[in-house]
Amino acid sequence: MADQLLEQVRDVVDGQIDFQGQRLAEILATVLLSIVGAISFVVGFFLQDIALALKIGLGGTALTFLVIVPPWPFFNQHPVKWLPVGGLSVPTSHQNIVIDEKILGER
């Protein structure tokens, strides 16, 4: 029972995201922080309240943190298919290296 629970926690905390998920996370972080910064500035400027502007900025940053940091499933929609341990070896007779338009290793 405890091992099963520990395995579920490990799967959640593991944090697997793919390369496209990383790009999405970067875009989301940039957009969300820009929007929050703009809203915070406008509200603080028009109401002349720096404390409110800071609260909005910190709240928006916390919201961005909750959206970006956890490994949500939409960040891993295109997982990378890695080779098995040890990899696949290609026979050396099929490897051709091209340098200056000359093929090396041709048999």
Secondary structure, DSSP 4 states (H G I P E B T S, - for coil): -HHHHHHHHHHHHH----HHHHHHHHHHHHHHHHHHHHHHHHHHHHHT-HHHHHHHHHHHHHHHHHHHSS--GGG-SS---PPPTT-PPPPGGG--EEETTEEES--
